[in-house]
Amino acid sequence: MVRWWRFLAVALGAVSGVTGLAYGLFTRQSRRARVVIGVPDAPPPRADGVYGEGDGKPVRFAVVGDSMAAGLGVDDPAELPGVLLATGLAEELERPVRLETYAISGSTTRDLSAQVDRVVADPPQLCLVIIGANDVTTRVPVGVSAALLGVQVRRLREAGVGVVVGTCPDLGSIEPIAQPLRSVAREWSLRLARAQRREVLAAGGVPVALGDLLGREFVARRDFFSRDRFHPSAAGYEAATSVLLAPLVGVLRHEWWPR
């Protein structure tokens, strides 16, 4: 569940000169967003396994991170981002791909270490990380969050795993967050994404700026959101995977690395 009351404290701290009237406005907006978004009915479906056809041993592809990495918001396993990407990788590589999902809804960057522990215990060839939205809503400082991500990316790289990171999405595209709280959410999430990019590059991973690439589309296309109006729908995940597939393929082919 998104911790809107904690995010309210962040928002109030980020905006100077907050009056009693403004405090009341932020409080009402935070309460409304919390009620509208609510609590997910169930965790996302699991669909780990081998996708695609072709010769050779399957390429192992791990997914770690938060609810967006896990695919919360869809009911059909075929619409999960991990499945979409595993299928796309198999088609591009003409080899089967084994999907291994470790992502857990609600995770912050502080929770990544346990997920990465499981990945590096038996390293795959490739790992996708999507993380950051819950760091914003739970008051993890931008610098701390980004540095923690860099540590985990470095661990994966040292284990010989190719790493692509989808940085924090643009939380300003979420309709239940009213203005001016939405503007604060946008600024905070985009600042985190920029800091994540620097840390990921320094650690040897490949960052993909989901907020910059998809933020306007998510604002324009309300069908990109699921019933809770917070997590992506099948169409939203398809859009996200469309910008993640090429870097993943490039990393596997050793064509897409930081310079």
LOZAZA-147458 format. One line per 5 residues: number of its first residue (from 1); their letters; for each residue y negated, x negated, z of N, C-alpha, C. Coordinates in steps of 0.05 Angstrom, whole numbers, plus 5000, padded with zeros to 4 digits. Example, Ala and Ser with C-alpha at 12.3 -4.5 7.8 and 13.67 -1.06 7.14 Angstrom:
REM residues 2
1> AS> 5114/4736/5156/5090/4754/5156/5066/4736/5156 ~ 5045/4743/5142/5021/4727/5143/4999/4742/5157
END
This chain:
REM residues 259
1> MVRWW> 5024/4983/5000/5000/5000/5000/4975/4983/5000 ~ 4955/4990/4985/4931/4975/4984/4915/4979/5010 ~ 4907/4958/5022/4894/4959/5049/4864/4962/5045 ~ 4855/4986/5039/4827/4990/5032/4808/4986/5056 ~ 4818/4991/5080/4800/4987/5103/4794/4957/5106
6> RFLAV> 4814/4940/5101/4809/4911/5103/4790/4902/5080 ~ 4794/4914/5056/4777/4906/5034/4748/4915/5040 ~ 4745/4937/5054/4718/4946/5060/4703/4924/5076 ~ 4717/4911/5094/4704/4890/5110/4695/4867/5092 ~ 4712/4861/5072/4705/4840/5052/4680/4848/5037
11> ALGAV> 4680/4873/5028/4658/4883/5012/4632/4882/5027 ~ 4633/4891/5052/4609/4891/5068/4599/4862/5074 ~ 4618/4844/5076/4610/4816/5081/4599/4804/5056 ~ 4607/4814/5033/4598/4802/5007/4571/4813/4998 ~ 4562/4835/5009/4537/4847/5001/4516/4843/5023
16> SGVTG> 4495/4830/5016/4475/4824/5036/4457/4848/5042 ~ 4447/4849/5066/4428/4870/5073/4440/4898/5074 ~ 4464/4901/5085/4477/4926/5086/4464/4943/5108 ~ 4454/4966/5100/4441/4984/5120/4462/5004/5130 ~ 4454/5019/5150/4472/5040/5161/4480/5060/5139
21> LAYGL> 4461/5067/5122/4467/5085/5100/4487/5073/5081 ~ 4483/5048/5074/4501/5034/5055/4529/5032/5068 ~ 4529/5026/5094/4555/5024/5107/4570/5050/5106 ~ 4556/5072/5110/4569/5098/5108/4580/5103/5080 ~ 4564/5095/5060/4573/5099/5032/4598/5083/5026
26> FTRQS> 4599/5058/5034/4623/5041/5030/4647/5053/5044 ~ 4642/5063/5068/4664/5075/5084/4676/5099/5069 ~ 4658/5117/5060/4668/5140/5045/4683/5133/5020 ~ 4672/5113/5005/4686/5105/4981/4713/5092/4986 ~ 4714/5076/5007/4740/5063/5014/4760/5084/5022
31> RRARV> 4751/5104/5038/4769/5125/5047/4779/5142/5024 ~ 4761/5148/5005/4769/5164/4982/4790/5149/4965 ~ 4785/5123/4960/4803/5107/4944/4831/5106/4957 ~ 4831/5103/4983/4856/5101/4998/4872/5127/4995 ~ 4858/5150/4997/4872/5176/4995/4882/5181/4967
36> VIGVP> 4865/5175/4947/4873/5180/4919/4897/5163/4910 ~ 4896/5137/4918/4918/5119/4909/4943/5124/4925 ~ 4940/5128/4951/4963/5135/4968/4984/5113/4970 ~ 5009/5122/4976/5031/5103/4980/5051/5108/4958 ~ 5062/5086/4945/5081/5090/4924/5105/5106/4933
41> DAPPP> 5116/5123/4915/5139/5140/4922/5164/5123/4926 ~ 5167/5102/4911/5191/5085/4913/5185/5058/4901 ~ 5201/5038/4907/5197/5012/4895/5204/5013/4865 ~ 5195/4994/4849/5201/4995/4821/5231/4991/4816 ~ 5241/5001/4794/5270/4997/4788/5276/4967/4784
46> RADGV> 5301/4960/4788/5310/4933/4783/5327/4933/4758 ~ 5323/4913/4741/5338/4912/4716/5344/4883/4708 ~ 5350/4867/4728/5357/4839/4721/5383/4838/4705 ~ 5385/4819/4688/5409/4816/4671/5402/4801/4646 ~ 5420/4801/4627/5417/4786/4602/5407/4805/4580
51> YGEGD> 5386/4796/4566/5373/4811/4544/5374/4795/4518 ~ 5378/4810/4497/5378/4797/4470/5405/4786/4463 ~ 5406/4777/4439/5431/4766/4428/5426/4738/4416 ~ 5448/4725/4409/5445/4699/4396/5465/4680/4408 ~ 5464/4656/4397/5483/4635/4406/5472/4620/4429
56> GKPVR> 5490/4608/4444/5482/4590/4466/5480/4604/4493 ~ 5477/4587/4513/5474/4596/4540/5447/4611/4544 ~ 5446/4633/4559/5420/4646/4562/5399/4629/4575 ~ 5375/4632/4565/5351/4620/4578/5346/4636/4603 ~ 5342/4622/4625/5337/4635/4651/5307/4638/4655
61> FAVVG> 5298/4663/4661/5270/4670/4663/5266/4684/4689 ~ 5250/4672/4707/5244/4684/4733/5217/4696/4734 ~ 5214/4717/4750/5188/4730/4754/5182/4732/4784 ~ 5160/4721/4792/5152/4723/4821/5124/4734/4823 ~ 5117/4744/4847/5090/4754/4851/5090/4781/4865
66> DSMAA> 5071/4798/4857/5066/4823/4871/5076/4848/4855 ~ 5064/4871/4860/5074/4896/4848/5071/4896/4818 ~ 5050/4882/4808/5047/4881/4779/5069/4864/4766 ~ 5077/4843/4779/5099/4827/4769/5125/4843/4771 ~ 5128/4858/4793/5153/4874/4797/5155/4898/4778
71> GLGVD> 5132/4908/4770/5132/4931/4752/5127/4958/4765 ~ 5115/4958/4788/5109/4984/4802/5092/5001/4784 ~ 5099/5027/4781/5084/5045/4764/5100/5057/4741 ~ 5124/5045/4736/5141/5056/4715/5168/5064/4727 ~ 5181/5084/4714/5206/5094/4724/5230/5084/4707
76> DPAEL> 5224/5078/4681/5245/5070/4663/5248/5040/4664 ~ 5272/5029/4671/5275/5000/4672/5267/4986/4646 ~ 5270/4999/4623/5263/4986/4598/5233/4981/4595 ~ 5216/4994/4613/5187/4991/4612/5177/4970/4631 ~ 5194/4958/4647/5186/4937/4666/5175/4913/4651
81> PGVLL> 5154/4900/4662/5143/4877/4648/5164/4855/4644 ~ 5181/4850/4664/5201/4830/4662/5220/4835/4639 ~ 5228/4860/4637/5246/4868/4615/5233/4865/4588 ~ 5208/4875/4586/5193/4872/4561/5191/4843/4552 ~ 5185/4825/4572/5182/4797/4565/5208/4784/4559
86> ATGLA> 5229/4791/4574/5255/4779/4569/5265/4787/4541 ~ 5260/4812/4534/5268/4821/4507/5252/4807/4485 ~ 5225/4804/4490/5209/4790/4471/5216/4761/4468 ~ 5222/4748/4491/5230/4720/4490/5256/4716/4474 ~ 5275/4734/4479/5300/4732/4464/5296/4735/4434
91> EELER> 5278/4753/4426/5273/4756/4398/5260/4732/4386 ~ 5240/4720/4400/5226/4697/4390/5244/4672/4389 ~ 5261/4669/4409/5277/4645/4412/5304/4648/4397 ~ 5311/4673/4390/5337/4679/4378/5359/4669/4396 ~ 5355/4673/4422/5375/4667/4442/5374/4688/4464
96> PVRLE> 5396/4693/4478/5395/4711/4500/5378/4700/4523 ~ 5367/4718/4539/5350/4711/4561/5360/4725/4586 ~ 5363/4711/4608/5371/4723/4633/5347/4727/4651 ~ 5341/4752/4657/5318/4759/4675/5326/4758/4704 ~ 5310/4744/4720/5315/4742/4749/5288/4749/4763
101> TYAIS> 5287/4772/4776/5262/4781/4788/5262/4777/4818 ~ 5242/4762/4828/5239/4757/4856/5213/4770/4867 ~ 5197/4781/4849/5171/4793/4857/5175/4816/4876 ~ 5157/4819/4895/5158/4840/4916/5131/4854/4917 ~ 5131/4880/4915/5106/4896/4917/5092/4890/4943
106> GSTTR> 5066/4888/4942/5050/4883/4966/5046/4854/4973 ~ 5058/4836/4958/5057/4807/4964/5028/4796/4959 ~ 5021/4778/4976/4997/4762/4972/5006/4733/4966 ~ 4988/4716/4960/4995/4688/4954/5008/4675/4979 ~ 5002/4685/5002/5015/4674/5026/5045/4680/5026
111> DLSAQ> 5054/4700/5011/5082/4707/5010/5097/4693/4988 ~ 5083/4679/4971/5096/4666/4948/5117/4645/4956 ~ 5112/4631/4978/5129/4609/4985/5159/4618/4987 ~ 5164/4641/5000/5191/4650/5003/5204/4657/4976 ~ 5188/4668/4958/5198/4675/4932/5205/4649/4916
116> VDRVV> 5186/4630/4918/5191/4604/4904/5214/4589/4916 ~ 5219/4591/4942/5242/4579/4954/5268/4588/4939 ~ 5269/4614/4934/5293/4624/4920/5295/4614/4891 ~ 5272/4611/4878/5272/4602/4850/5281/4573/4849 ~ 5269/4556/4865/5275/4527/4863/5302/4520/4874
121> ADPPQ> 5315/4538/4889/5342/4532/4899/5362/4529/4875 ~ 5356/4543/4853/5372/4541/4829/5353/4545/4805 ~ 5338/4524/4798/5315/4528/4780/5322/4539/4752 ~ 5307/4559/4743/5309/4568/4716/5292/4551/4697 ~ 5293/4557/4672/5276/4542/4653/5247/4551/4654
126> LCLVI> 5242/4576/4662/5216/4588/4658/5210/4607/4681 ~ 5185/4608/4690/5177/4627/4711/5149/4638/4705 ~ 5147/4664/4709/5121/4678/4707/5112/4686/4735 ~ 5087/4680/4741/5075/4688/4767/5052/4706/4761 ~ 5051/4730/4775/5028/4747/4774/5021/4753/4803
131> IGAND> 4997/4746/4811/4989/4749/4840/4959/4749/4842 ~ 4949/4762/4863/4920/4760/4869/4908/4786/4878 ~ 4916/4809/4868/4903/4834/4875/4904/4839/4905 ~ 4927/4835/4917/4929/4840/4946/4915/4819/4963 ~ 4910/4795/4951/4894/4775/4965/4865/4785/4968
136> VTTRV> 4855/4799/4948/4828/4811/4949/4827/4832/4971 ~ 4847/4850/4971/4845/4873/4989/4854/4867/5017 ~ 4864/4842/5022/4872/4835/5049/4855/4812/5060 ~ 4833/4806/5047/4814/4787/5057/4822/4758/5057 ~ 4841/4750/5040/4848/4722/5037/4825/4708/5023
141> PVGVS> 4812/4688/5035/4790/4675/5021/4797/4664/4994 ~ 4779/4665/4976/4784/4657/4948/4795/4628/4947 ~ 4782/4610/4961/4791/4582/4960/4819/4578/4972 ~ 4825/4592/4993/4851/4590/5006/4872/4602/4988 ~ 4867/4625/4977/4886/4638/4959/4893/4621/4935
146> AALLG> 4872/4610/4922/4877/4594/4898/4892/4568/4905 ~ 4885/4556/4927/4899/4531/4935/4928/4537/4941 ~ 4934/4559/4954/4962/4566/4960/4978/4570/4934 ~ 4965/4583/4915/4978/4586/4889/4984/4559/4876 ~ 4964/4541/4877/4968/4515/4865/4992/4500/4877
151> VQVRR> 4996/4503/4903/5019/4490/4917/5045/4500/4906 ~ 5047/4527/4902/5072/4538/4893/5077/4532/4863 ~ 5056/4531/4847/5060/4523/4819/5069/4495/4818 ~ 5058/4478/4834/5066/4449/4835/5096/4447/4843 ~ 5104/4463/4862/5133/4462/4870/5151/4470/4847
156> LREAG> 5143/4490/4833/5159/4499/4810/5160/4477/4788 ~ 5137/4465/4783/5136/4444/4762/5153/4420/4770 ~ 5152/4412/4796/5167/4390/4805/5197/4395/4804 ~ 5205/4421/4804/5233/4428/4801/5241/4430/4771 ~ 5222/4424/4753/5228/4425/4725/5225/4452/4712
161> VGVVV> 5211/4470/4725/5208/4497/4715/5181/4499/4700 ~ 5182/4511/4676/5157/4517/4661/5144/4541/4674 ~ 5118/4540/4678/5104/4561/4693/5080/4572/4678 ~ 5080/4599/4676/5057/4614/4666/5047/4632/4688 ~ 5021/4633/4693/5010/4649/4714/4990/4669/4702
166> GTCPD> 4996/4695/4707/4977/4716/4702/4958/4718/4725 ~ 4932/4710/4721/4914/4709/4743/4905/4737/4752 ~ 4891/4739/4774/4883/4765/4786/4871/4784/4765 ~ 4881/4808/4764/4869/4828/4745/4841/4836/4755 ~ 4827/4850/4737/4800/4859/4744/4802/4885/4759
171> LGSIE> 4798/4884/4786/4800/4908/4802/4776/4927/4798 ~ 4756/4918/4783/4734/4936/4777/4741/4957/4756 ~ 4765/4955/4744/4773/4974/4724/4788/4998/4737 ~ 4791/4998/4763/4806/5019/4777/4788/5042/4784 ~ 4793/5065/4771/4775/5088/4773/4771/5099/4801
176> PIAQP> 4792/5101/4818/4788/5112/4845/4768/5097/4862 ~ 4762/5072/4855/4742/5057/4870/4715/5064/4858 ~ 4698/5078/4873/4672/5086/4863/4652/5063/4865 ~ 4630/5066/4850/4608/5047/4852/4593/5053/4878 ~ 4582/5033/4891/4581/5004/4883/4605/4988/4892
181> LRSVA> 4624/5000/4906/4647/4985/4915/4662/4973/4892 ~ 4663/4988/4869/4678/4978/4846/4666/4952/4835 ~ 4639/4949/4836/4626/4925/4827/4634/4901/4845 ~ 4636/4906/4871/4644/4885/4889/4673/4877/4884 ~ 4690/4897/4879/4718/4891/4872/4720/4874/4847
186> REWSL> 4704/4881/4827/4705/4866/4802/4696/4837/4806 ~ 4674/4833/4820/4664/4806/4824/4683/4789/4840 ~ 4695/4801/4861/4713/4786/4878/4738/4778/4863 ~ 4749/4797/4848/4774/4792/4834/4770/4771/4811 ~ 4748/4773/4797/4743/4753/4776/4737/4726/4787
191> RLARA> 4724/4724/4810/4720/4698/4823/4746/4686/4830 ~ 4764/4702/4841/4791/4692/4848/4806/4683/4823 ~ 4804/4698/4801/4818/4690/4777/4808/4663/4766 ~ 4782/4659/4768/4771/4633/4759/4782/4610/4776 ~ 4782/4614/4802/4793/4594/4820/4822/4589/4816
196> QRREV> 4837/4611/4811/4866/4608/4805/4870/4591/4780 ~ 4854/4596/4760/4857/4581/4735/4855/4551/4740 ~ 4835/4543/4755/4831/4515/4760/4855/4503/4775 ~ 4865/4517/4795/4887/4506/4810/4913/4505/4794 ~ 4917/4525/4778/4942/4526/4761/4941/4503/4741
201> LAAGG> 4919/4499/4728/4917/4477/4709/4922/4450/4723 ~ 4910/4446/4746/4913/4421/4761/4942/4417/4769 ~ 4957/4438/4774/4985/4437/4783/5005/4435/4759 ~ 4995/4437/4735/5012/4434/4712/5022/4460/4700 ~ 5011/4482/4708/5019/4508/4697/5000/4517/4675
206> VPVAL> 5006/4540/4664/4990/4552/4643/4979/4579/4653 ~ 4952/4581/4657/4940/4606/4666/4934/4625/4643 ~ 4937/4650/4648/4929/4671/4629/4910/4690/4644 ~ 4886/4692/4634/4865/4708/4648/4868/4737/4642 ~ 4884/4751/4658/4889/4779/4653/4864/4796/4655
211> GDLLG> 4847/4790/4674/4822/4805/4677/4804/4803/4654 ~ 4800/4779/4644/4782/4774/4621/4794/4787/4596 ~ 4820/4784/4592/4832/4793/4567/4837/4823/4566 ~ 4841/4835/4589/4849/4863/4589/4831/4882/4605 ~ 4811/4871/4619/4794/4888/4636/4781/4911/4621
216> REFVA> 4769/4905/4598/4755/4926/4582/4775/4947/4572 ~ 4798/4938/4563/4818/4957/4554/4826/4976/4576 ~ 4830/4966/4600/4838/4983/4622/4816/5002/4630 ~ 4791/4994/4626/4769/5013/4631/4769/5035/4610 ~ 4773/5027/4585/4771/5047/4563/4796/5064/4561
221> RRDFF> 4819/5054/4569/4844/5068/4565/4855/5077/4592 ~ 4849/5101/4600/4859/5111/4626/4889/5115/4625 ~ 4901/5117/4601/4930/5119/4600/4944/5093/4606 ~ 4928/5072/4610/4939/5046/4618/4947/5046/4647 ~ 4939/5067/4662/4945/5068/4690/4967/5089/4695
226> SRDRF> 4983/5084/4716/5005/5103/4723/4994/5126/4739 ~ 5011/5142/4749/5003/5167/4764/4984/5160/4788 ~ 4989/5137/4801/4972/5131/4824/4944/5120/4817 ~ 4940/5116/4790/4914/5108/4780/4906/5080/4791 ~ 4925/5065/4800/4920/5037/4809/4938/5017/4795
231> HPSAA> 4964/5023/4794/4983/5006/4781/4985/5013/4751 ~ 4992/4994/4734/4994/4999/4706/5016/5019/4699 ~ 5012/5033/4677/5033/5051/4666/5049/5034/4646 ~ 5068/5048/4633/5084/5034/4612/5066/5022/4591 ~ 5045/5037/4583/5026/5027/4563/5010/5003/4573
236> GYEAA> 5003/5004/4599/4988/4982/4611/5005/4957/4613 ~ 5030/4960/4620/5048/4937/4622/5053/4925/4594 ~ 5054/4943/4574/5058/4933/4547/5034/4916/4538 ~ 5010/4925/4545/4986/4909/4539/4987/4883/4553 ~ 4994/4883/4579/4995/4858/4594/5016/4838/4582
241> TSVLL> 5039/4848/4576/5060/4830/4566/5052/4819/4538 ~ 5036/4834/4523/5028/4825/4497/5011/4799/4498 ~ 4997/4795/4520/4981/4770/4523/4996/4749/4538 ~ 5019/4755/4550/5034/4736/4565/5057/4724/4549 ~ 5066/4738/4528/5090/4729/4514/5085/4702/4500
246> APLVG> 5063/4700/4485/5059/4675/4470/5058/4650/4488 ~ 5043/4651/4510/5044/4627/4528/5072/4621/4539 ~ 5087/4642/4545/5114/4637/4555/5132/4624/4533 ~ 5130/4634/4509/5145/4621/4487/5135/4592/4483 ~ 5109/4588/4483/5098/4562/4479/5107/4542/4500
251> VLRHE> 5109/4551/4525/5118/4533/4547/5148/4526/4542 ~ 5164/4545/4535/5192/4539/4530/5196/4519/4506 ~ 5178/4522/4487/5180/4504/4463/5164/4478/4467 ~ 5152/4475/4491/5136/4451/4497/5112/4449/4479 ~ 5101/4471/4471/5078/4472/4453/5052/4480/4468
256> WWPR> 5055/4490/4492/5032/4503/4505/5030/4491/4534 ~ 5016/4469/4536/5013/4456/4562/4984/4449/4567 ~ 4976/4447/4592/4948/4439/4597/4942/4412/4586 ~ 4918/4408/4576/4909/4382/4566/4886/4372/4583
END
